[in-house]
Amino acid sequence: MKIGVPNQTAPKERRVAITPDVALRLVKQEFEVIVERGAGVAAGFLDKEFEAA
């Protein structure tokens, strides 16, 4: 199953659907996690953190 995480477009929105830790847990459960570039930046997560998951 694929799980997509879009970048938020609403003004002042800082939340992201999942964290890199949750992405890693999902990958270990054999889900395919696709995170849009910059999706976690406003919440303090860099793209490379999601890539490492």
N, CA, C and O atoms as a Maestro MAE file, in Angstrom:
{
 s_m_m2io_version
 :::
 2.0.0
}

f_m_ct {
 s_m_title
 :::
 protein
 m_atom[212] {
  # First column is atom index #
  i_m_mmod_type
  r_m_x_coord
  r_m_y_coord
  r_m_z_coord
  i_m_residue_number
  s_m_chain_name
  s_m_pdb_residue_name
  s_m_pdb_atom_name
  i_m_atomic_number
  :::
  1 25 0.842 -1.162 0.000 1 A "MET " " N  " 7
  2 3 0.000 0.000 0.000 1 A "MET " " CA " 6
  3 2 0.894 1.234 0.000 1 A "MET " " C  " 6
  4 15 1.941 1.257 0.646 1 A "MET " " O  " 8
  5 25 0.468 2.255 -0.730 2 A "LYS " " N  " 7
  6 3 1.203 3.516 -0.783 2 A "LYS " " CA " 6
  7 2 0.519 4.541 0.111 2 A "LYS " " C  " 6
  8 15 -0.708 4.634 0.148 2 A "LYS " " O  " 8
  9 25 1.338 5.310 0.832 3 A "ILE " " N  " 7
  10 3 0.846 6.393 1.682 3 A "ILE " " CA " 6
  11 2 1.536 7.666 1.218 3 A "ILE " " C  " 6
  12 15 2.765 7.740 1.197 3 A "ILE " " O  " 8
  13 25 0.745 8.670 0.845 4 A "GLY " " N  " 7
  14 3 1.282 9.935 0.372 4 A "GLY " " CA " 6
  15 2 1.124 11.027 1.417 4 A "GLY " " C  " 6
  16 15 0.097 11.116 2.089 4 A "GLY " " O  " 8
  17 25 2.147 11.851 1.545 5 A "VAL " " N  " 7
  18 3 2.130 12.967 2.503 5 A "VAL " " CA " 6
  19 2 2.350 14.260 1.719 5 A "VAL " " C  " 6
  20 15 3.468 14.543 1.291 5 A "VAL " " O  " 8
  21 25 1.280 15.048 1.529 6 A "PRO " " N  " 7
  22 3 1.419 16.278 0.753 6 A "PRO " " CA " 6
  23 2 1.980 17.429 1.583 6 A "PRO " " C  " 6
  24 15 1.901 17.437 2.811 6 A "PRO " " O  " 8
  25 25 2.538 18.383 0.883 7 A "ASN " " N  " 7
  26 3 2.990 19.623 1.515 7 A "ASN " " CA " 6
  27 2 1.755 20.468 1.795 7 A "ASN " " C  " 6
  28 15 0.870 20.566 0.946 7 A "ASN " " O  " 8
  29 25 1.683 21.075 2.963 8 A "GLN " " N  " 7
  30 3 0.534 21.911 3.321 8 A "GLN " " CA " 6
  31 2 0.579 23.222 2.551 8 A "GLN " " C  " 6
  32 15 1.648 23.805 2.368 8 A "GLN " " O  " 8
  33 25 -0.577 23.683 2.102 9 A "THR " " N  " 7
  34 3 -0.627 24.934 1.344 9 A "THR " " CA " 6
  35 2 -1.424 26.021 2.064 9 A "THR " " C  " 6
  36 15 -1.452 27.166 1.613 9 A "THR " " O  " 8
  37 25 -2.063 25.678 3.166 10 A "ALA " " N  " 7
  38 3 -2.851 26.658 3.910 10 A "ALA " " CA " 6
  39 2 -1.915 27.645 4.613 10 A "ALA " " C  " 6
  40 15 -0.886 27.243 5.156 10 A "ALA " " O  " 8
  41 25 -2.266 28.923 4.604 11 A "PRO " " N  " 7
  42 3 -1.435 29.919 5.291 11 A "PRO " " CA " 6
  43 2 -1.289 29.588 6.786 11 A "PRO " " C  " 6
  44 15 -2.247 29.178 7.441 11 A "PRO " " O  " 8
  45 25 -0.099 29.773 7.293 12 A "LYS " " N  " 7
  46 3 0.231 29.572 8.710 12 A "LYS " " CA " 6
  47 2 0.108 28.120 9.180 12 A "LYS " " C  " 6
  48 15 0.171 27.867 10.383 12 A "LYS " " O  " 8
  49 25 -0.064 27.170 8.278 13 A "GLU " " N  " 7
  50 3 -0.163 25.757 8.662 13 A "GLU " " CA " 6
  51 2 1.228 25.214 8.929 13 A "GLU " " C  " 6
  52 15 2.106 25.308 8.072 13 A "GLU " " O  " 8
  53 25 1.438 24.647 10.107 14 A "ARG " " N  " 7
  54 3 2.752 24.126 10.491 14 A "ARG " " CA " 6
  55 2 2.752 22.618 10.683 14 A "ARG " " C  " 6
  56 15 3.810 22.022 10.889 14 A "ARG " " O  " 8
  57 25 1.596 22.001 10.620 15 A "ARG " " N  " 7
  58 3 1.515 20.554 10.872 15 A "ARG " " CA " 6
  59 2 1.906 19.750 9.633 15 A "ARG " " C  " 6
  60 15 1.812 20.223 8.500 15 A "ARG " " O  " 8
  61 25 2.341 18.535 9.888 16 A "VAL " " N  " 7
  62 3 2.618 17.574 8.823 16 A "VAL " " CA " 6
  63 2 1.926 16.273 9.226 16 A "VAL " " C  " 6
  64 15 1.816 15.963 10.412 16 A "VAL " " O  " 8
  65 25 1.461 15.518 8.236 17 A "ALA " " N  " 7
  66 3 0.648 14.334 8.506 17 A "ALA " " CA " 6
  67 2 1.393 13.266 9.310 17 A "ALA " " C  " 6
  68 15 0.796 12.612 10.165 17 A "ALA " " O  " 8
  69 25 2.689 13.082 9.045 18 A "ILE " " N  " 7
  70 3 3.483 12.097 9.795 18 A "ILE " " CA " 6
  71 2 4.871 12.668 10.054 18 A "ILE " " C  " 6
  72 15 5.311 13.600 9.380 18 A "ILE " " O  " 8
  73 25 5.544 12.101 11.030 19 A "THR " " N  " 7
  74 3 6.922 12.484 11.331 19 A "THR " " CA " 6
  75 2 7.864 11.471 10.679 19 A "THR " " C  " 6
  76 15 7.417 10.407 10.250 19 A "THR " " O  " 8
  77 25 9.141 11.779 10.599 20 A "PRO " " N  " 7
  78 3 10.085 10.801 10.058 20 A "PRO " " CA " 6
  79 2 10.070 9.482 10.839 20 A "PRO " " C  " 6
  80 15 10.234 8.419 10.240 20 A "PRO " " O  " 8
  81 25 9.880 9.530 12.152 21 A "ASP " " N  " 7
  82 3 9.824 8.297 12.947 21 A "ASP " " CA " 6
  83 2 8.636 7.425 12.545 21 A "ASP " " C  " 6
  84 15 8.762 6.205 12.434 21 A "ASP " " O  " 8
  85 25 7.496 8.049 12.331 22 A "VAL " " N  " 7
  86 3 6.306 7.306 11.913 22 A "VAL " " CA " 6
  87 2 6.509 6.763 10.497 22 A "VAL " " C  " 6
  88 15 6.101 5.639 10.204 22 A "VAL " " O  " 8
  89 25 7.128 7.542 9.627 23 A "ALA " " N  " 7
  90 3 7.420 7.078 8.269 23 A "ALA " " CA " 6
  91 2 8.291 5.830 8.315 23 A "ALA " " C  " 6
  92 15 8.054 4.881 7.568 23 A "ALA " " O  " 8
  93 25 9.288 5.824 9.177 24 A "LEU " " N  " 7
  94 3 10.163 4.662 9.312 24 A "LEU " " CA " 6
  95 2 9.385 3.438 9.786 24 A "LEU " " C  " 6
  96 15 9.583 2.340 9.265 24 A "LEU " " O  " 8
  97 25 8.507 3.615 10.763 25 A "ARG " " N  " 7
  98 3 7.693 2.483 11.241 25 A "ARG " " CA " 6
  99 2 6.810 1.926 10.133 25 A "ARG " " C  " 6
  100 15 6.646 0.712 10.015 25 A "ARG " " O  " 8
  101 25 6.244 2.807 9.326 26 A "LEU " " N  " 7
  102 3 5.393 2.358 8.225 26 A "LEU " " CA " 6
  103 2 6.200 1.599 7.169 26 A "LEU " " C  " 6
  104 15 5.747 0.579 6.649 26 A "LEU " " O  " 8
  105 25 7.392 2.099 6.856 27 A "VAL " " N  " 7
  106 3 8.260 1.428 5.882 27 A "VAL " " CA " 6
  107 2 8.641 0.037 6.394 27 A "VAL " " C  " 6
  108 15 8.671 -0.920 5.621 27 A "VAL " " O  " 8
  109 25 8.931 -0.076 7.686 28 A "LYS " " N  " 7
  110 3 9.278 -1.378 8.270 28 A "LYS " " CA " 6
  111 2 8.109 -2.360 8.194 28 A "LYS " " C  " 6
  112 15 8.306 -3.575 8.193 28 A "LYS " " O  " 8
  113 25 6.880 -1.813 8.129 29 A "GLN " " N  " 7
  114 3 5.693 -2.652 7.989 29 A "GLN " " CA " 6
  115 2 5.345 -2.877 6.515 29 A "GLN " " C  " 6
  116 15 4.259 -3.354 6.185 29 A "GLN " " O  " 8
  117 25 6.289 -2.524 5.639 30 A "GLU " " N  " 7
  118 3 6.206 -2.733 4.200 30 A "GLU " " CA " 6
  119 2 5.220 -1.835 3.470 30 A "GLU " " C  " 6
  120 15 4.723 -2.198 2.404 30 A "GLU " " O  " 8
  121 25 4.928 -0.652 4.040 31 A "PHE " " N  " 7
  122 3 4.167 0.357 3.325 31 A "PHE " " CA " 6
  123 2 5.149 1.169 2.488 31 A "PHE " " C  " 6
  124 15 6.315 1.305 2.860 31 A "PHE " " O  " 8
  125 25 4.695 1.700 1.381 32 A "GLU " " N  " 7
  126 3 5.500 2.630 0.603 32 A "GLU " " CA " 6
  127 2 5.054 4.038 0.991 32 A "GLU " " C  " 6
  128 15 3.894 4.400 0.796 32 A "GLU " " O  " 8
  129 25 5.973 4.831 1.538 33 A "VAL " " N  " 7
  130 3 5.647 6.175 2.007 33 A "VAL " " CA " 6
  131 2 6.272 7.190 1.046 33 A "VAL " " C  " 6
  132 15 7.481 7.188 0.815 33 A "VAL " " O  " 8
  133 25 5.421 8.053 0.495 34 A "ILE " " N  " 7
  134 3 5.874 9.074 -0.439 34 A "ILE " " CA " 6
  135 2 5.593 10.434 0.194 34 A "ILE " " C  " 6
  136 15 4.440 10.779 0.456 34 A "ILE " " O  " 8
  137 25 6.657 11.204 0.438 35 A "VAL " " N  " 7
  138 3 6.527 12.501 1.096 35 A "VAL " " CA " 6
  139 2 6.891 13.589 0.094 35 A "VAL " " C  " 6
  140 15 7.981 13.576 -0.477 35 A "VAL " " O  " 8
  141 25 5.979 14.525 -0.116 36 A "GLU " " N  " 7
  142 3 6.239 15.628 -1.033 36 A "GLU " " CA " 6
  143 2 7.373 16.491 -0.488 36 A "GLU " " C  " 6
  144 15 7.458 16.734 0.716 36 A "GLU " " O  " 8
  145 25 8.227 16.943 -1.372 37 A "ARG " " N  " 7
  146 3 9.373 17.772 -0.980 37 A "ARG " " CA " 6
  147 2 8.891 18.982 -0.172 37 A "ARG " " C  " 6
  148 15 7.983 19.698 -0.594 37 A "ARG " " O  " 8
  149 25 9.506 19.201 0.988 38 A "GLY " " N  " 7
  150 3 9.189 20.343 1.831 38 A "GLY " " CA " 6
  151 2 7.987 20.150 2.743 38 A "GLY " " C  " 6
  152 15 7.599 21.076 3.455 38 A "GLY " " O  " 8
  153 25 7.390 18.958 2.731 39 A "ALA " " N  " 7
  154 3 6.165 18.725 3.514 39 A "ALA " " CA " 6
  155 2 6.364 18.928 5.015 39 A "ALA " " C  " 6
  156 15 5.436 19.356 5.701 39 A "ALA " " O  " 8
  157 25 7.534 18.636 5.532 40 A "GLY " " N  " 7
  158 3 7.744 18.740 6.972 40 A "GLY " " CA " 6
  159 2 8.508 19.959 7.439 40 A "GLY " " C  " 6
  160 15 8.731 20.125 8.638 40 A "GLY " " O  " 8
  161 25 8.913 20.811 6.520 41 A "VAL " " N  " 7
  162 3 9.779 21.942 6.861 41 A "VAL " " CA " 6
  163 2 9.141 22.861 7.904 41 A "VAL " " C  " 6
  164 15 9.797 23.227 8.880 41 A "VAL " " O  " 8
  165 25 7.887 23.234 7.718 42 A "ALA " " N  " 7
  166 3 7.231 24.152 8.666 42 A "ALA " " CA " 6
  167 2 7.104 23.532 10.051 42 A "ALA " " C  " 6
  168 15 7.006 24.254 11.044 42 A "ALA " " O  " 8
  169 25 7.104 22.204 10.130 43 A "ALA " " N  " 7
  170 3 7.006 21.513 11.409 43 A "ALA " " CA " 6
  171 2 8.391 21.193 11.984 43 A "ALA " " C  " 6
  172 15 8.500 20.599 13.056 43 A "ALA " " O  " 8
  173 25 9.439 21.588 11.267 44 A "GLY " " N  " 7
  174 3 10.793 21.393 11.774 44 A "GLY " " CA " 6
  175 2 11.470 20.114 11.309 44 A "GLY " " C  " 6
  176 15 12.477 19.711 11.891 44 A "GLY " " O  " 8
  177 25 10.940 19.462 10.270 45 A "PHE " " N  " 7
  178 3 11.528 18.231 9.738 45 A "PHE " " CA " 6
  179 2 12.086 18.493 8.348 45 A "PHE " " C  " 6
  180 15 11.394 19.030 7.483 45 A "PHE " " O  " 8
  181 25 13.331 18.114 8.138 46 A "LEU " " N  " 7
  182 3 13.971 18.293 6.843 46 A "LEU " " CA " 6
  183 2 13.655 17.117 5.924 46 A "LEU " " C  " 6
  184 15 13.360 16.015 6.385 46 A "LEU " " O  " 8
  185 25 13.721 17.368 4.622 47 A "ASP " " N  " 7
  186 3 13.477 16.309 3.643 47 A "ASP " " CA " 6
  187 2 14.410 15.121 3.867 47 A "ASP " " C  " 6
  188 15 14.004 13.968 3.721 47 A "ASP " " O  " 8
  189 25 15.669 15.411 4.222 48 A "LYS " " N  " 7
  190 3 16.638 14.318 4.402 48 A "LYS " " CA " 6
  191 2 16.259 13.400 5.566 48 A "LYS " " C  " 6
  192 15 16.643 12.231 5.577 48 A "LYS " " O  " 8
  193 25 15.509 13.915 6.544 49 A "GLU " " N  " 7
  194 3 15.061 13.064 7.646 49 A "GLU " " CA " 6
  195 2 14.034 12.051 7.155 49 A "GLU " " C  " 6
  196 15 14.040 10.898 7.586 49 A "GLU " " O  " 8
  197 25 13.156 12.478 6.257 50 A "PHE " " N  " 7
  198 3 12.180 11.554 5.676 50 A "PHE " " CA " 6
  199 2 12.875 10.575 4.735 50 A "PHE " " C  " 6
  200 15 12.520 9.397 4.692 50 A "PHE " " O  " 8
  201 25 13.859 11.056 3.983 51 A "GLU " " N  " 7
  202 3 14.594 10.194 3.062 51 A "GLU " " CA " 6
  203 2 15.330 9.090 3.817 51 A "GLU " " C  " 6
  204 15 15.436 7.968 3.323 51 A "GLU " " O  " 8
  205 25 15.836 9.398 5.000 52 A "ALA " " N  " 7
  206 3 16.554 8.408 5.807 52 A "ALA " " CA " 6
  207 2 15.623 7.300 6.296 52 A "ALA " " C  " 6
  208 15 16.061 6.183 6.571 52 A "ALA " " O  " 8
  209 25 14.347 7.621 6.398 53 A "ALA " " N  " 7
  210 3 13.369 6.620 6.856 53 A "ALA " " CA " 6
  211 2 13.149 5.619 5.749 53 A "ALA " " C  " 6
  212 15 12.365 4.684 5.909 53 A "ALA " " O  " 8
  :::
 }
 m_bond[211] {
  # First column is bond index #
  i_m_from
  i_m_to
  i_m_order
  :::
  1 1 2 1
  2 2 3 1
  3 3 4 2
  4 3 5 1
  5 5 6 1
  6 6 7 1
  7 7 8 2
  8 7 9 1
  9 9 10 1
  10 10 11 1
  11 11 12 2
  12 11 13 1
  13 13 14 1
  14 14 15 1
  15 15 16 2
  16 15 17 1
  17 17 18 1
  18 18 19 1
  19 19 20 2
  20 19 21 1
  21 21 22 1
  22 22 23 1
  23 23 24 2
  24 23 25 1
  25 25 26 1
  26 26 27 1
  27 27 28 2
  28 27 29 1
  29 29 30 1
  30 30 31 1
  31 31 32 2
  32 31 33 1
  33 33 34 1
  34 34 35 1
  35 35 36 2
  36 35 37 1
  37 37 38 1
  38 38 39 1
  39 39 40 2
  40 39 41 1
  41 41 42 1
  42 42 43 1
  43 43 44 2
  44 43 45 1
  45 45 46 1
  46 46 47 1
  47 47 48 2
  48 47 49 1
  49 49 50 1
  50 50 51 1
  51 51 52 2
  52 51 53 1
  53 53 54 1
  54 54 55 1
  55 55 56 2
  56 55 57 1
  57 57 58 1
  58 58 59 1
  59 59 60 2
  60 59 61 1
  61 61 62 1
  62 62 63 1
  63 63 64 2
  64 63 65 1
  65 65 66 1
  66 66 67 1
  67 67 68 2
  68 67 69 1
  69 69 70 1
  70 70 71 1
  71 71 72 2
  72 71 73 1
  73 73 74 1
  74 74 75 1
  75 75 76 2
  76 75 77 1
  77 77 78 1
  78 78 79 1
  79 79 80 2
  80 79 81 1
  81 81 82 1
  82 82 83 1
  83 83 84 2
  84 83 85 1
  85 85 86 1
  86 86 87 1
  87 87 88 2
  88 87 89 1
  89 89 90 1
  90 90 91 1
  91 91 92 2
  92 91 93 1
  93 93 94 1
  94 94 95 1
  95 95 96 2
  96 95 97 1
  97 97 98 1
  98 98 99 1
  99 99 100 2
  100 99 101 1
  101 101 102 1
  102 102 103 1
  103 103 104 2
  104 103 105 1
  105 105 106 1
  106 106 107 1
  107 107 108 2
  108 107 109 1
  109 109 110 1
  110 110 111 1
  111 111 112 2
  112 111 113 1
  113 113 114 1
  114 114 115 1
  115 115 116 2
  116 115 117 1
  117 117 118 1
  118 118 119 1
  119 119 120 2
  120 119 121 1
  121 121 122 1
  122 122 123 1
  123 123 124 2
  124 123 125 1
  125 125 126 1
  126 126 127 1
  127 127 128 2
  128 127 129 1
  129 129 130 1
  130 130 131 1
  131 131 132 2
  132 131 133 1
  133 133 134 1
  134 134 135 1
  135 135 136 2
  136 135 137 1
  137 137 138 1
  138 138 139 1
  139 139 140 2
  140 139 141 1
  141 141 142 1
  142 142 143 1
  143 143 144 2
  144 143 145 1
  145 145 146 1
  146 146 147 1
  147 147 148 2
  148 147 149 1
  149 149 150 1
  150 150 151 1
  151 151 152 2
  152 151 153 1
  153 153 154 1
  154 154 155 1
  155 155 156 2
  156 155 157 1
  157 157 158 1
  158 158 159 1
  159 159 160 2
  160 159 161 1
  161 161 162 1
  162 162 163 1
  163 163 164 2
  164 163 165 1
  165 165 166 1
  166 166 167 1
  167 167 168 2
  168 167 169 1
  169 169 170 1
  170 170 171 1
  171 171 172 2
  172 171 173 1
  173 173 174 1
  174 174 175 1
  175 175 176 2
  176 175 177 1
  177 177 178 1
  178 178 179 1
  179 179 180 2
  180 179 181 1
  181 181 182 1
  182 182 183 1
  183 183 184 2
  184 183 185 1
  185 185 186 1
  186 186 187 1
  187 187 188 2
  188 187 189 1
  189 189 190 1
  190 190 191 1
  191 191 192 2
  192 191 193 1
  193 193 194 1
  194 194 195 1
  195 195 196 2
  196 195 197 1
  197 197 198 1
  198 198 199 1
  199 199 200 2
  200 199 201 1
  201 201 202 1
  202 202 203 1
  203 203 204 2
  204 203 205 1
  205 205 206 1
  206 206 207 1
  207 207 208 2
  208 207 209 1
  209 209 210 1
  210 210 211 1
  211 211 212 2
  :::
 }
}
